[in-house]
């Protein structure tokens, strides 16, 4: 009889965990609080490290049907509009790292994973039903659902996001912290934009106390645009889909170049997301204890300045699959192996994301030095072999 894993959360991390656990030979019960699977409209960048994981699950064709594959990453000054550096992607990324660099609508990536999970006979999806609390007893995990039903399993994976109920009970380390950064997001049909504003590449605009990123999604038919500015959050931190005041954004961009301001004015409506995160993971015990493990944002929420939030969740799920398949180990040891193989890489990505935010938003002499370094050493600074080649799968001792 197969062991049974309970998964809290039906987002990208939860579905990836369900797919990985099923491939490891486990029965899966996934619990999603929302009454339907859905994702807020936003773009996701997937580095070659993540695309390789999707390929290993046989999802390359499905990804190709929904994603865009930019040919290059360009960095520009938000003040002058001048190009500072370029990193070739496309075929160059495939040659260097064995997989492409992809950009995809979050809902499309979610759909690819959901379709894969729905083909797994060992997975049971429960919508409109969350996990309220858990307890270990007699070598099993017992959870209480939001409808008051008790369910028993052999392991629990908390993939329930930034405001994870599973993490609250497991670690009791308080709520996420506000970063003081606000993300203005929009998805716009490319055909609705003037030709000069359409794009097939990733462009990052760096300015004092702000930056912007634009790139194609959904086979290039849509353009994802996000502008991140520093400022206080006056909105509910637990929601990332607030109506945004375009006048506030335009005010924050005062002094930026005309090209960036023209791009921002072309967007008919913006949504606002106050950014929150947590400090980098400090130990394997923050990712797994006993029969419970955390995955994705529940374990290591991070700022979006390395474009690896969804990617780290997918890498987690791939490593979880590897650990759950270690049938000669007791379940707590399998989960500990998962955590040992993931926590340091996740912590490094979290720390690098925070550092990138400071660099992207630099002012004064630091900004001038950053721009000079990008002009001189652009590709070397933009390429990230440690990230794109690795996946945290190296064995660690128990």
Secondary structure, 3 states (H helix, E strand, C coil): CCCEEEEECCCHHHHHHHHHHHHCCCEEEEEECCCCCCCCCCEEEECHHHHHHHHHCCCHHHHHCCCECCCEEEEEECCCCCEEEEEECHHHHHHHHCCCCEEEEHHHHHHHHHHHHHCCCCEEEEECCCEEEEEEECCEEEEEECCCCEEEECEEEECCCCCCHHHHHHHCCCCCEEEEEEEEEEEEEHHHCCHHHCCCCEEEEEECCEEEEEEEEHHHCEEEEEEEEECCCCCCCCCCCEECCHHHHHHHCCCCCHHHHHHHHCCCCCEEEEEEECCCCCCHHHCEECCEEECCHHHHCCCCCCCCHHHHHHHHHHHHHHHHCCCCCCHHHHHHHHHHHHHHHHHHHHHHHHHHHHHHCCCHHHHHHHHHHHHHHHHHHHCCHHHHCCCCCCCCCC
